[in-house]
Amino acid sequence: MTTTAEDALIDRLRQHVGPALPPPVTAEQLAAAEAKLGFPLPPLFARLYREVGDGGYGPDGYPLWPLSQVVAGGPGHPYGVLEFLDWGCGMTGAVDCLTPDAPVLLIAPDEEHEPLRADSPSLARWLADWLDGRAWWEEEVMAEQGGELLPPWPAAAARIAAQLP
């Protein structure tokens, strides 16, 4: 059996978070969540819930929500954007479920004109950056960036305007 980069990332994540997690969701629970949302979860995102655990782990003490609590966009959020993590101060982490690489976004409602920020170009990169200590929330990375907020998500305007069904 060939191990893929995604398999290796899942293995690293399991080792990093340890065994004390909520049990993974079942295939039936995953299918029910996707039916309720109206779109499939990105494969790697689904694997997190099916193979690592039903939330309860995440960067710097900010755990992923249980699958039953993830939130599909709100007002002004495009269809297919799924919130999955609370950063505090009203900010949430989200994943774009309609783009193959599953970009990760920061939703910062205090940013009136650009509340959707580009956190990472892919979920795989976001996970690797977290595990490697190179993500934007790391103190050293923040210092290097001068405390600047992440750039606006380039696809936001077009996706909000399109409002896919």
C-alpha positions in Angstrom: 0.0 0.0 0.0 1.4 3.4 -1.0 1.4 6.1 1.6 0.4 9.5 0.3 1.4 13.0 1.5 -2.2 13.2 2.9 -1.8 9.9 4.8 1.5 11.1 6.3 -0.1 14.4 7.3 -3.0 12.5 9.1 -0.4 10.3 10.8 1.6 13.4 12.0 -1.6 15.0 13.3 -2.6 11.9 15.2 0.8 11.7 16.8 0.7 15.4 17.6 -2.7 15.5 19.2 -2.5 12.2 21.0 -5.2 9.6 21.8 -7.4 11.6 24.3 -9.9 12.9 21.7 -13.6 12.4 21.1 -14.0 9.3 18.9 -14.1 9.8 15.1 -17.5 10.2 13.4 -19.0 7.3 11.6 -19.5 7.2 7.9 -23.3 7.6 8.6 -22.7 10.7 10.7 -20.5 12.2 8.0 -23.1 11.5 5.3 -25.8 13.1 7.4 -23.7 16.2 8.0 -23.0 16.5 4.2 -26.7 16.0 3.4 -27.7 18.7 5.9 -25.0 21.1 4.5 -26.0 20.4 0.9 -22.4 19.9 -0.3 -19.6 17.3 0.3 -16.8 18.1 2.7 -13.3 18.3 1.2 -11.7 14.8 1.4 -9.0 15.9 3.8 -11.4 17.7 6.1 -13.7 14.7 6.1 -10.6 12.5 7.0 -9.9 14.7 10.0 -13.3 13.8 11.4 -13.3 10.2 10.3 -9.7 9.3 11.2 -8.4 11.7 13.9 -11.4 12.6 16.0 -14.7 14.5 16.2 -13.1 17.8 17.0 -11.5 18.6 20.3 -8.0 19.3 18.9 -6.5 22.3 17.2 -3.7 24.9 17.2 -2.7 26.6 20.4 -5.7 25.4 22.4 -8.3 26.4 19.8 -10.0 23.1 19.0 -11.9 22.2 15.9 -15.6 22.0 16.6 -17.4 18.7 16.6 -18.8 17.9 13.2 -22.4 18.5 14.4 -21.4 22.1 15.3 -19.7 23.2 12.2 -21.5 26.1 10.6 -22.2 26.7 6.9 -21.8 30.4 6.2 -23.8 33.2 7.6 -25.0 36.5 6.1 -22.4 37.8 3.7 -20.6 34.4 3.6 -20.5 32.5 0.4 -22.2 29.1 -0.1 -19.7 26.3 0.6 -17.7 28.2 3.3 -17.8 26.1 6.5 -16.8 27.6 9.9 -15.0 25.0 12.0 -12.9 26.8 14.7 -13.4 29.7 17.1 -10.3 31.9 17.3 -12.0 34.2 19.9 -12.7 37.9 19.6 -15.5 37.0 17.2 -13.1 35.5 14.6 -13.6 32.0 13.2 -11.6 29.7 11.0 -13.4 28.4 7.9 -12.7 26.1 5.0 -13.9 26.6 1.4 -15.5 23.3 0.6 -16.1 24.1 -3.0 -12.5 24.6 -4.1 -10.4 21.4 -4.6 -7.5 22.4 -2.3 -9.9 23.5 0.5 -8.4 26.9 1.3 -8.7 27.9 4.9 -10.1 31.3 5.7 -10.2 33.6 8.7 -13.5 35.3 9.2 -12.9 38.6 11.0 -16.3 40.3 11.3 -14.7 43.5 12.7 -13.2 44.0 9.2 -16.2 45.6 7.7 -15.1 45.8 4.1 -13.1 42.5 3.9 -14.2 40.1 6.6 -13.0 37.0 4.7 -9.3 36.7 5.0 -7.0 34.2 3.2 -5.4 32.1 6.0 -3.9 29.3 3.9 -4.2 28.2 0.2 -5.1 24.7 1.3 -6.2 22.7 4.3 -3.1 20.5 3.9 -0.8 23.5 4.1 -2.7 25.0 7.1 -2.3 21.7 9.0 1.4 21.4 8.0 2.0 25.0 9.0 0.3 24.4 12.4 2.3 21.2 13.0 5.6 22.9 11.9 5.0 26.1 14.0 5.0 28.4 11.0 1.4 29.6 11.0 0.3 33.2 11.3 -0.9 32.8 14.9 2.6 31.8 16.1 4.3 34.7 18.0 7.4 34.6 15.9 5.5 34.7 12.6 3.3 37.5 13.9 6.4 39.5 14.8 7.9 38.9 11.3 4.6 40.1 9.7 4.5 43.2 11.9 1.1 42.2 13.3 -0.6 42.7 9.9 -3.9 41.0 9.4 -4.1 38.3 6.8 -4.8 39.5 3.2 -8.4 39.5 1.9 -9.6 36.3 0.3 -9.3 37.0 -3.4 -12.4 34.8 -4.3 -14.7 36.4 -1.7 -16.5 39.0 -3.9 -17.1 36.7 -6.8 -18.3 33.9 -4.6 -20.6 36.1 -2.6 -22.0 37.6 -5.8 -22.6 34.2 -7.4 -24.2 32.7 -4.2 -24.4 29.3 -5.6 -27.4 27.2 -4.6 
